[in-house]
């Protein structure tokens, strides 16, 4: 177990009035997410492709979760009213600006979702499914129907869980966003970076480690303090987000192992 990760998370959870048993479960799941063995199994190009073709869906639903938190923190309605916490609203607008129009390494301004698509293309991963899904949405198609049509089953299951959290209470959304994404990403992506031989993927991971670790992560903890400190339902949202991520990593690892075994059997038979 990675002691620095668990110690830091323990300090975060200690500031919240959440049930101790849930906090203990959260620390366990968080550590499993951040140190999952799937990260050590991506040295073969086929395995990396499998990973990226599933992970892109988590990149898309992160945009959905981020937008749902922006709706909580920032004034989104007309007639306009001031935000409850203007300092949080300002930072949230900055996060959304970067997520929707960050500068890619070639100078273009693209969403971070499009960053990942560019990285997939460079690595030779298949983007047909996620592009079909986005075309489906552009044509006013239902998101859940699109997931059934286009997403790999493991990814569809994960995204459906996230979309459910996006429709939850303000505190639930914030807890899932803070502990299931913004706090987790800079602890998780360094493990991926060790196996990232492609420039686009390295850039994507490095930028998220730096931005989320230095700015977004601390901001996420401020949101927790103000919106979710005494909210047991919020702790459930964070727990569900972490459980879903562990499940996604587990299923990808199973697919990577099965694909490797299949290639080995074909090599023996040839």
C-alpha positions in Angstrom: 0.0 0.0 0.0 1.3 3.5 -0.9 1.6 5.1 2.5 1.9 8.8 1.3 -1.4 8.4 -0.7 -3.3 6.9 2.2 -1.9 9.3 4.8 -2.9 12.3 2.7 -6.4 11.0 2.0 -6.8 10.2 5.7 -6.0 13.9 6.5 -8.6 14.9 4.0 -11.3 12.6 5.3 -10.5 13.6 8.9 -11.8 17.1 8.1 -15.2 15.7 7.1 -18.0 14.5 9.5 -18.6 11.3 7.5 -19.2 7.8 9.1 -15.9 6.2 10.0 -16.7 2.9 8.4 -17.4 4.7 5.0 -14.2 6.7 5.3 -12.2 3.5 5.9 -13.8 1.8 2.9 -13.1 4.9 0.8 -9.4 4.8 1.8 -9.2 1.2 0.7 -10.9 1.8 -2.7 -9.0 5.0 -3.3 -5.7 3.2 -2.9 -6.8 0.4 -5.2 -7.7 2.9 -7.8 -4.4 4.8 -7.6 -2.1 1.7 -7.5 -4.1 -0.8 -9.6 -2.1 -3.6 -11.3 -3.6 -2.7 -14.7 -1.1 0.1 -14.9 1.8 -2.4 -15.0 0.3 -4.4 -17.8 0.3 -1.8 -20.6 3.8 -2.3 -22.1 2.4 -4.1 -25.2 0.8 -1.9 -27.8 -2.4 -4.2 -27.9 -2.8 -3.8 -24.2 -2.4 0.0 -24.4 -5.0 0.2 -27.1 -7.5 -1.8 -25.1 -6.9 0.5 -22.1 -7.3 3.7 -24.1 -10.4 2.5 -26.0 -12.1 2.1 -22.6 -10.5 5.0 -20.7 -11.7 7.6 -23.3 -15.3 7.0 -22.0 -14.2 8.0 -18.5 -12.6 11.2 -20.1 -16.0 12.0 -21.7 -18.1 11.4 -18.5 -15.6 13.5 -16.5 -16.7 16.4 -18.7 -20.3 15.6 -17.8 -19.5 15.5 -14.1 -17.5 18.7 -14.2 -20.4 20.5 -16.0 -22.8 19.2 -13.3 -20.6 20.7 -10.6 -20.3 24.0 -12.5 -24.1 24.1 -12.4 -24.0 23.9 -8.6 -21.2 26.5 -8.0 -21.9 29.0 -10.7 -24.9 31.1 -11.7 -26.4 29.3 -14.7 -29.9 30.7 -14.8 -31.7 33.7 -16.2 -32.7 36.0 -14.5 -29.2 36.0 -13.0 -28.5 35.7 -9.3 -25.1 35.9 -7.5 -23.2 32.7 -6.8 -23.3 31.5 -3.2 -19.5 31.3 -3.1 -18.0 33.6 -5.7 -14.4 32.4 -5.0 -15.4 28.8 -5.8 -17.4 30.0 -8.8 -14.4 31.8 -10.2 -12.1 28.7 -9.8 -14.8 26.5 -11.3 -15.1 28.7 -14.4 -11.3 28.6 -14.8 -11.4 24.8 -14.6 -14.2 24.5 -17.1 -12.4 26.9 -19.5 -9.3 24.7 -19.4 -11.3 21.5 -19.7 -13.3 22.8 -22.7 -10.5 24.8 -24.5 -7.1 23.9 -23.2 -4.0 24.4 -25.4 -2.8 21.2 -27.0 1.0 20.7 -27.5 0.7 21.9 -31.1 -0.8 25.2 -30.1 -4.5 24.4 -31.0 -7.2 25.0 -28.4 -9.2 21.8 -27.8 -11.2 20.2 -25.0 -9.3 17.7 -22.9 -11.6 15.1 -24.3 -10.3 16.0 -27.8 -6.7 15.9 -26.4 -7.3 12.3 -25.5 -8.8 11.5 -28.9 -5.6 13.0 -30.5 -3.5 10.9 -28.2 -5.4 7.7 -29.2 -5.0 8.5 -32.9 -1.3 9.0 -32.5 -1.0 5.7 -30.6 -3.0 3.8 -33.2 -6.0 3.1 -30.9 -9.4 2.6 -32.4 -11.6 5.7 -32.1 -14.6 4.4 -34.1 -16.8 3.6 -31.1 -16.4 6.9 -29.3 -16.7 8.9 -32.5 -19.9 7.1 -33.3 -21.3 7.9 -29.9 -20.4 11.6 -30.2 -22.1 11.7 -33.7 -25.1 10.1 -32.0 -25.2 12.8 -29.4 -24.8 15.5 -32.1 -27.9 14.2 -33.7 -29.9 14.5 -30.5 -29.6 10.9 -29.6 -30.2 9.6 -26.1 -27.0 9.2 -24.1 -28.1 5.8 -22.6 -29.1 4.4 -25.9 -25.8 5.6 -27.4 -23.9 3.8 -24.6 -25.7 0.6 -25.4 -24.9 0.9 -29.1 -21.3 2.1 -29.0 -19.6 1.7 -25.7 -17.7 -1.4 -24.6 -19.8 -3.0 -21.8 -17.3 -2.2 -19.0 -17.1 1.4 -20.1 -20.9 1.7 -20.5 -21.4 0.5 -16.9 -18.9 3.0 -15.6 -20.4 5.9 -17.5 -24.0 5.1 -16.4 -22.8 5.3 -12.8 -21.3 8.7 -13.4 -24.4 10.0 -15.2 -26.4 8.9 -12.2 -24.1 10.9 -9.9 -24.4 13.9 -12.2 -28.2 13.9 -11.5 -27.6 13.7 -7.7 -27.7 16.3 -5.0 -25.2 19.2 -5.1 -23.2 17.6 -2.3 -23.2 14.2 -4.0 -21.9 15.6 -7.3 -19.2 17.6 -5.5 -18.0 14.6 -3.4 -17.8 12.3 -6.5 -16.0 15.0 -8.4 -13.6 15.9 -5.6 -12.6 12.4 -4.4 -13.5 10.3 -7.4 -11.7 12.5 -9.9 -9.8 15.7 -9.0 -8.0 14.3 -6.0 -7.5 10.9 -7.5 -6.1 11.8 -10.9 -2.7 13.2 -9.8 -2.2 10.1 -7.7 -3.3 7.7 -10.5 -1.8 9.1 -13.7 1.9 8.8 -12.7 1.5 5.1 -12.8 0.2 5.4 -16.4 3.0 7.8 -17.3 5.6 5.1 -16.8 4.2 3.2 -19.8 3.4 6.1 -22.1 5.8 6.0 -25.0 3.7 8.3 -27.2 4.1 12.1 -27.0 0.4 12.9 -27.1 -0.5 10.6 -24.3 2.5 11.8 -22.2 1.4 15.4 -22.7 -2.2 14.6 -21.6 -1.0 12.8 -18.5 1.7 15.3 -17.5 -0.7 18.2 -17.8 -3.3 16.5 -15.7 -0.8 15.5 -13.0 0.4 19.1 -12.8 -2.9 21.0 -13.0 -4.9 18.7 -10.8 -2.2 18.2 -8.3 -1.3 21.9 -7.9 -4.6 23.7 -8.4 -7.7 21.5 -8.9 -7.1 19.0 -6.1 -6.8 21.7 -3.3 -9.9 23.5 -4.8 -11.9 20.2 -4.7 -11.2 20.0 -1.0 -12.5 23.5 -0.4 -15.7 22.4 -2.1 -16.0 19.4 0.1 -15.6 21.5 3.2 -18.4 23.9 2.3 -20.9 21.6 0.6 -20.4 18.1 1.9 -18.8 18.1 5.3 -21.8 16.7 7.2 -23.6 15.0 4.3 -23.7 11.2 4.5 -25.3 11.1 1.1 -22.3 12.9 -0.3 -20.0 10.3 1.2 -22.0 7.7 -0.5 -21.5 9.5 -3.8 -17.7 9.5 -3.4 -17.8 5.8 -2.4 -19.8 4.9 -5.5 -17.5 6.9 -7.8 -14.4 5.0 -6.4 -16.2 1.6 -6.6 -17.0 2.2 -10.2 -13.4 3.1 -11.0 -12.0 0.0 -9.3 -14.6 -2.0 -11.3 -13.5 -0.4 -14.6 -9.8 -1.1 -13.9 -10.6 -4.7 -12.9 -12.6 -5.3 -16.1 -9.9 -3.7 -18.3 -7.3 -5.9 -16.6 -9.3 -9.0 -17.4 -9.6 -8.0 -21.0 -5.9 -7.3 -21.3 -5.1 -10.7 -19.8 -7.5 -12.5 -22.1 -6.1 -10.6 -25.1 -2.6 -11.5 -24.2 -3.5 -15.2 -23.7 -5.3 -15.2 -27.1 -2.2 -13.9 -28.8 0.0 -16.4 -27.1 -2.3 -19.3 -28.2 -2.3 -18.0 -31.8 1.5 -17.8 -31.7 1.8 -21.4 -30.5 -0.6 -22.6 -33.2 1.2 -20.8 -36.1 
